[in-house]
Amino acid sequence: MRFAQTTLRAMGGAAMVGALVLGTAPAASADATRDAQWQNKAFDIAAVHKVATGKGVTVAVLDDGVDSTHPDLTGKVLAGKRCSDGKPANQETLDDHGTGMASLIVGHGHGPGNSEGVLGLAPDAEVLPIDIFATEGSGFGVKKKTACDWDESIRYAVDHGADVISISATQSYAGEKEKEAVAYAIAHNVVVVQASGNDGIQQNSGLGSVPGVVQVGGSVQNGTPWEDENYSQKLTFTAPAKDIIVATAKGGYEVDGKFVKGDYVTGDGTSMSTAIASATFALLKQKFPDYTPGQLVNRVIKSTYIAKGVDKAKLPDAYHGYGDLSPLKALTENVAKGGENGPWDLSALPGAAKGKSGAASSPSASGATASDSSDDNSSNTMLYVGIGAGVLIVIVLIVVLATRKKNNRGGPGGPGGPGGPGGWGPGTPQQPYQQQPYQQQPYQQQPPPAGPYGGQQQSGPPGY
């Protein structure tokens, strides 16, 4: 189907695989969709929406474009950008993945009292769609290149008002540019959320491994990890990934090359986990607008659901992270605000970027060079110090030459004065102290992994 259109896509020189697997369940009718959203029942979404609905928050969806005409999404999708041609990304007619993810975030349903269709966790938020792919409408197993790199799309999202960035896709390698883009987002208090992937393998590299990125794994209805989630020591937490109903674009989707009518489809994957987690951060952004990304993450990981049989003392681990997402607890529990970086050590990021609390951000984030941050007084002071040092050196040289002439260029220590060539002994004029410029060590980029990201397991339909 279009919703699971690709198995492998090339992005910025690295293999990128999306994170949705088509489920075997048929598409649900609109009136049955709401009842089938098991995750909303588990979250007690009615209680959640009494606390926050995402109002005033923008979530950027880096994915396919979004069909803003879907009845569950009307009025909630901004124009955005299609990287391939710069046109708006809210008019998608061919690919369904972005529409599905948007529905889990800002879906408001339709019908009497909006009681039908998909209800997202943050229905009063807005989605900023960024269509990152170069071509549209391909089927299963087709490789598609992207039209913009990860760093470019992240920066675009930040610069166009995103509060949360939702990336339901993965890649095997994150270079210096990607790390700088993450630093840029954090410096602007933007939460970056990414899927762990659907291969059931260990994956410790890529954007999700960068400090400051929330890497989300998948869970099933009892809160335990989904068997096909990629696991990693960098996993932050898990969220629902199994049997999730989402909206489709233009009233249908493709299966084995055939078009099937239906406004909704059921699927599995950490794509959905990521969209649900991103919607949760939209809720938290509304309630705690002054919190940094790290502090919001701190609330989530301090309030997770720990499934029966899981030893909390051993968390975080590679399969659970800190546990399973619990939006209501994250919104309401008494959790200390904590340090601005939350659970992350951000010292390795370019510029050691921090939040808006007054800490310095990276040069790439601020857009300023060293000269931009100096005022006229400090520049003049440095000029006067330099002139003074030069005059002192000239005086010293005059004294030395006069001394040498008086001693007929001889004396203890040989040419150049006491202590040997160029040396200065006791009782002789000292060279002025030379202040060394501050040397900032460049961030050491790690070499890329030996091979591209692993292919999808073939036990079921190709994963997105």
N, C-alpha and C positions, 0 to 999 in steps of 0.2 A: 504494500500500500504506500501511498505517498508519505504517510506518517512515519514509516520506517524505511525511507527511501534509499538510504545508503548504508553500506557496511564500513567503508573506509574513505576518508577524504584527506587530501593533502592540505596542510595549512602552515604557511611560513616555513616550509622545508621540513616539517615534522608531520608524521602521520597522526591524523586526528580521527577518533572514532566517537560517535555520538552515544547516547545512553538511553535508548528506548527499545524495548523488544515487544513486538506485536503479540498480544495475548490471544488465546484461543476463543475467548468469549465473544459472542456477536455484539455488534453495536447496540447500545441501549436506546430505547425510545426516550423522548424528552421527559415524559412524566415518570419514568422509572429511574432516571439518572440520579436524581437527588438521593433517593433511598439507597442507591448502590455506592454512594461515596462513603465507604466504611471509615476512612480516615477522619472525616468530619465528625462522625459519631464518636470515634475514639477520642478526639480532641475536645469534645463538647463545644462545638463551634458556636452555639448560641451563647454560652457563657463567655467564650473568647470575644465575641463581637459586642458584648456589654462593656468590655474594657477598651478595645481598640478595633478599628476596621481598616487601618492603613490610610486614613484621610490625610491628604497633603503630602503623601510620599510617592516618589517615582521609582519604579523598578525597571532597569534596562534589561531586555531579553536579547542576548547575543545568540542568534539562532537563524532559522528561516524567518521570513516575514510573517506578519500576523494578519489574519482576515478580520478587520475591524467591523465588518458588517454582520458577523455572527451575532444572533440575538442575545447571547449571554455576555457579549463584550462591548456592545454599543456604548459609545461615550467614554470608554476607558482606555483607548489605544491612541497614543500620540502619533504624529506622522513618522518620526524616526528617519532612518536612512537605509537605503539599499546600497551596499558598498559597490556593487558592480556598475552602477550608473548614476548614483547620487539621488535617485528618485525616492519618494516616500516608501517606507517598508510596511505600511499598514493596509496594503491593498492586495495581500497574498491570495492567489487563486489556484496555485499548483501544489505547494508543499504545506503539510499540516503540522509539522513538529512545533514550530514557533507558536502557532495558534493554540495547540494543546497546552503548551507550557503557560502561555498567557492566561488561559482559562483557569488553571489551578491557582493563579496569583490573584487576578482581578475579576474572575467570573462572577456575575451578579444574578445569573439565572434570568428567567423570563416567565411570562404567563401571569395568572392571578397572584398578586403579591410576590412576584418573582419566585414562586414556589417550585418551578420546574427548571430543568437544565442544571448545568454545573455551577456550584457555588464555591468560589475561591476563598482562601483564607483572609485575603485583604481586599474585599470587593470595592472599597472606597479609594484604593490607591490607583495609580495610573501606570501603564506600561509604555516604555519607550522601546520600540522594536528596532533592532539593528540587524539587518539581513547580511550576514557575513559571507555568503557564498556567491560564486561567480556565475553559476548557471542555475536554472530553475527546472523543476519537474522531472527529475530522473528517477528511475526505479531502483529495485533492490540491487545491491552489489556494485553500483556505479561509483567510480571515483570522481569526486568533484573538488576542484580547487576553490580556495576562498579568494575573495576580492579585496580583503583587507586583513592585515596581520592582527594578532592578539593585542599587541600593545596599542595599535591604532584604534581598534574598536573600544578598548577599555578607556582610553583617553577621550574618545568621542563621547562615550557615555557620561564620564565625569563632567566634561565641559558643557554638556547639554542637560544638566540638572538631575542626573541619576543620584539616588540615595543608596540604592542597592543594585548590584550587577549580578544577574543570574546567567550562568553558563552551563547549559545542559549538554556538555561535550567535554572530551578530554584530549590530551595530547601527551607525547612521551618526553618532551624536552622543553624547558623554559630557559631562554637565554637572558642576557643582560637587559635587552629592551623590555622583555616581559616583566622582569623584576622591577625595572624602573617604573613601568606602568602601574604595577601593584603599589609601589611606594607613592606614586602620584595619587592613586585612589585613596589610600589611607590618609595621606596628608590633607585630603579634602573630605575626610570623614565618610567615605563611601565604602560599604561592605561588599566584598567580592566573594561570590559563592560559586563553587564548581562541583560537578558530578565526579564521583570516583571512577565510574565505568562499569561495564557489564560483562567482563570476561572471566570473572572468578579467579583472577590471578593477583599476585602481589605487584603493586605498581607504586614505586617510591620516587618517581621523577615526574616532571611535567609541572604545569601551572599549579596544580593542587598541592604540590610539595613546597611551594614558596611560602615562607612565613608571612602571615597576613591574609592568606586565602583560606576560606572556610571550605574544606573538602568534605563532601557529604556522601555517605554510603547509603545502602538500601536496607529496609527492614520489612518484615511481614506483619501480619495482624497481631501476633502475640508480642511484638516488640523485639524479636530476635533478628539477627542479620539475614538478609536475603541471600540465598546460596550463590547467586551469580554476581554479587557486588565485588568489585576490585577492593582488595584490602591493603592497608598501608599503615605504617607507624604515624603517618601524617593525617590520618583520618580524624576528623573533628567529632562527628556524631553521625547517627543514622536517622533516616526518615522514611515514611512509607514508600514502597517501590513496587508492590505486588497488587495486581488487579485494580489499577487506578483508571477511572473513566475520565476522558478529556474530550474537549471539543475538536472538531475537524474544520477544515477550510472549505467553503463553498459547498457544503452539504454532502460530502462524500470522501472516499479514500480509495486507494488501490490495493488489491491483494492479488499477487501473481499476475500483475499486468492488467487486471480487470477492475473496472470502476464499480464500487459498491456505494449505494446511496446510504446516507446516515450522517446525522449531525454530531455523533459521539462514537467513540471507540474505546475499548478497554485494552490496556497494555501494561507491561512490566518494565522497570528500569530505574536507574538512578537519575535519569532525566527528571522524572516526576519528583523524586526525593529532593532534588535541587530546587525545583520550582516551589515546592511546599516549604522548604527551608527559607527560600528567598522571601516568600510571602510572610513568614514568621518574623523575619528581620524588618519587613515593612511595618508590621504591627508594633514591634519594639521601637522603631524609629519614631513612630507617632507618639508613643507614651514617654519615651526617654530621649527627646531630641538633642539633649546636650551630651549624650554619651558618645564616646569614640567607638569605632568598630570593635576594638579589643574588649571594651567594657560591655558591649552588647553580647559578644560571644561568651564572655564570662557569665552573663545571666543565663544563657542557654545551657552551657555545660554544667552549671551548678544546679540546674533544675530538670535534668533529663529523667526519663523513665528508665528504670533498671529492670529488665525482664527477669522473671522468675528463673532461678538457677544461675544467674550471672553474679560473679563475685565482684561487688563494687570496689573492693579494696585493690583489685588488680587492673582497674581502669585508669587511664585510657589504654586500650589495646588496639591491635591492627584491624579487628573486625567490628568492634562496637564504637571505637572512639571513646567518648565520655558517656555514651549511652544513647538512648533513643529520644528523638525530639518530643518535647511536651510544651506546646505553645502557651497554654493557659498558665502553667507553673512558671514559665519564663517571664510572663507578664505580671504575675501577682505575688510570687514568693519573695520573702525578705532576703535579698541577696545583696551583699556589700558591693558598692560600685567598683571598687578595686582600682588598680593602676590602669593608665590609659592604654597600655598594650595588651591587657588581659593575659591570656595564656601564652602569648607569642614572645619570642625573642626576636626583635626586629633589627638588631644591630648589624646583621649581615646584609640588609637591604641597602641599595645605593642611597647614600645620604642619610641612612638610618632614619627614614621618614617616620614622623609621628603625627598625631592628630592636630586639630585646630586649637588646642589648648594653649598655644603660645610657643610650643617647641618648634625647633627649626625643621623644615622639610628639605627634601633633596633639591639641588639646584634645578633639576629638570622639572620638579613640581612647582617651584616658585617662579621659574622663568627668568630669574635674575642671575647676573654674573657677579663676580666678586666686586667689580667696580660699581655695580648698581647699589650695593649695600653700604658704600662709604659716602660720608657727607663731605662738604667742602672743608670744614675745620680739620677733620682727621687727615685729609689729603695734604692740607697746608702744613700740619704738624710734621708729617713724615718728610715733607720737602725740607723743612727747616732742620730736622734732625740730620738729614743727608748732607746738607750744606755744612752744618757744624762738624760732622765727622770728617768731611773732606778737608776743611781748614785745619783740623787737628792733625791729620796725616801730613799735610804740607809742613806744619810747624815741626813735627817730629823729624821729618826728613832733613829740614834745615839744620836742626840741632845735631843730627847724626853726621851730616857732611862736615859741619864745623868741627866736631870732635875728631873725625878722621883726619881732617887737614892738620889740626893741631898736633896730633900724634904721628903725623907723617905716614898714615895708613898702616902703621905697624902695631905692635903691642900684643899682649897675651891673647891667645885664641885665634890669631891669624886674620886674614882678610875678612871684612864684614863686621868686625867688632868681637867682643868677648863671646865665647861659646861656639865659635865656628861660623861657617857661612850662613848668613841670615839669622844667626842666633842672637838671643838677648839674655844677658846675665844679670846678676844682682847689681842694683845701683844704676842700671841703664834704663832709658825710656822704654815703656811697654807699648806694644801695638794696641790700638783701640780694639775693644771687643766687637766682634762681627756677629750680629744677630742673624741666625739662619732662618730662612722663610719656612713657614709651617708646611710640612710635606704630608698631604693626605694620601693614604695608600689606596690605590684603585681597587675596586671590587674584583675579586678573582673569579672569572667565569669558569664554571666547571665544564669539562669536555662533554660532548653529547654522548648518550649511551650507544652501545655497539650496534643496536638494531632499532627498527621502527617499532611502534606500539603493536602489541600482539593482536592477531586477528580474532574475530568473534568466534565463540564456540558454535558448533554446528548442530547442537542438540535440539534447536528449535529454529524459528524464523530468524533471518539476519537481524542483528541489533542495530539500532540507530545511534 
